[in-house]
Each structure stands twice: as C-alpha cells, then as structure tokens.
Amino acid sequence: MDCIFCKIINGDFNTEFVYENDYVAVFKDINPKAPVHLLVVPKVHVESLNELEDKNLLGELLYAVKETTKKIGLKSYKTLINTGKEAGQEVFHLHVHILGGEAALPTV
C-alpha cells in the first residue's frame, strides 16, 4: 500500500508519536495550521469516516484526542475530520486533526 500514514505507523520514517495505544497513533502534522497541530490516526487503514464500520475504533480515536490533549496540557482545542476530496481531505487514511493555540480558536 502506498499510504503515507500507513508507512508512518509502520515506522518507515521514524516519526515520533506524541501518544500511542494499540489502536491509534498521534503525531505532529508536517504542515501545521496552528501552534499545536496533531493528527490522530487509526493503525488500521480506513480511507475516510464514510468507510469506518467499527464504532469502537471511532471511540478510540476520540479517546486518543482526550488523552493526548491531557498529556500535553492543552485545555482548549478544535478537532476536525475532513471527509472526501471536496471537503479538503488530502491523505485518504482517516485522521482527526487536533488544532490548538491562539490561532486555532476562532469559531467557524
């Protein structure tokens, strides 16, 4: 598979994980849009939220958001899931963006 997130999860790039458990890995976005910009990525390949069938995995993704922000001391943040090309999804492996810091907080 030629998925960049699968390669990151498999250790191909020696990416440092901010948080990790059996189901997800969290790492810094290489093109941050906020002072804190992390990606929460399932360890199994799921193209987008539309293809996610495992509701337990959805819970693991959100739990990882909570645990990661707690670990790094981030009390206010946004989460974002782009689903589909038209919505801005660039990497077709489901992921949750965590955006924090002053630049991330204006409402949409």
C-alpha positions as CSV (number, residue, x, y, z in Angstrom):
1,M,0.0,0.0,0.0
2,D,1.2,3.5,-0.8
3,C,-0.5,5.3,2.1
4,I,1.8,7.8,3.8
5,F,0.0,7.3,7.2
6,C,0.4,3.5,7.0
7,K,4.1,4.0,6.3
8,I,4.4,6.4,9.3
9,I,2.5,3.9,11.6
10,N,4.8,1.0,10.3
11,G,7.9,3.0,11.3
12,D,9.2,3.8,7.8
13,F,10.0,7.4,8.8
14,N,10.9,7.1,12.5
15,T,8.1,9.5,13.3
16,E,7.9,10.4,17.0
17,F,4.4,9.6,18.4
18,V,3.0,12.1,20.9
19,Y,0.6,9.4,22.0
20,E,0.1,5.8,21.0
21,N,-2.0,2.8,22.0
22,D,-3.0,-0.5,20.3
23,Y,-5.5,1.3,18.0
24,V,-4.1,4.7,17.2
25,A,-1.0,6.8,16.8
26,V,-0.8,10.6,17.3
27,F,1.9,12.7,15.6
28,K,2.7,16.3,14.6
29,D,1.3,17.5,11.3
30,I,4.2,18.3,8.9
31,N,2.3,21.4,7.6
32,P,0.8,22.8,10.8
33,K,-2.1,25.2,10.6
34,A,-2.0,26.2,14.2
35,P,0.6,26.4,17.0
36,V,-0.4,22.9,18.0
37,H,-1.5,20.7,15.1
38,L,-1.5,16.9,15.7
39,L,-3.0,14.0,13.8
40,V,-4.8,11.1,15.4
41,V,-4.6,8.2,13.0
42,P,-6.0,4.7,13.3
43,K,-3.4,1.9,13.0
44,V,-5.6,0.1,10.5
45,H,-6.2,1.6,7.1
46,V,-9.6,3.2,6.8
47,E,-9.9,5.6,3.8
48,S,-12.3,8.1,5.5
49,L,-15.1,8.5,8.0
50,N,-17.5,7.3,5.4
51,E,-15.8,3.9,5.3
52,L,-15.5,3.4,9.1
53,E,-17.6,0.5,10.2
54,D,-16.0,-0.1,13.6
55,K,-17.8,2.2,16.1
56,N,-15.3,1.1,18.8
57,L,-12.5,2.5,16.6
58,L,-14.3,5.8,16.5
59,G,-14.4,5.8,20.2
60,E,-10.6,5.0,20.3
61,L,-9.9,8.0,18.0
62,L,-11.8,10.4,20.3
63,Y,-10.4,8.9,23.4
64,A,-6.9,9.4,22.0
65,V,-7.8,13.1,21.4
66,K,-8.7,13.4,25.1
67,E,-5.6,11.6,26.3
68,T,-3.3,13.4,24.0
69,T,-4.5,16.9,24.9
70,K,-4.4,15.9,28.6
71,K,-0.8,14.7,28.2
72,I,0.4,17.8,26.6
73,G,-1.6,20.2,28.8
74,L,-3.8,21.6,26.0
75,K,-7.1,22.6,27.6
76,S,-8.8,24.3,24.6
77,Y,-8.6,22.9,21.1
78,K,-10.6,22.1,18.0
79,T,-11.0,18.8,16.3
80,L,-11.6,18.3,12.6
81,I,-12.2,15.4,10.3
82,N,-12.1,16.1,6.6
83,T,-14.1,13.5,4.7
84,G,-13.6,13.4,1.0
85,K,-11.6,15.4,-1.5
86,E,-14.3,18.1,-1.8
87,A,-14.1,18.7,2.0
88,G,-10.3,19.1,1.9
89,Q,-9.1,15.5,2.7
90,E,-5.7,15.2,1.2
91,V,-4.5,11.9,2.7
92,F,-7.0,9.2,2.3
93,H,-6.5,7.5,5.6
94,L,-9.0,8.5,8.3
95,H,-7.5,11.0,10.7
96,V,-8.6,13.6,13.3
97,H,-6.8,16.9,13.4
98,I,-6.2,18.4,16.8
99,L,-5.7,22.2,16.5
100,G,-4.7,24.3,19.5
101,G,-3.2,27.5,20.4
102,E,-4.5,31.0,19.8
103,A,-4.6,30.7,16.0
104,A,-6.8,27.7,16.2
105,L,-9.6,29.0,18.4
106,P,-11.7,31.4,16.3
107,T,-15.1,29.9,15.7
108,V,-16.1,28.6,12.3
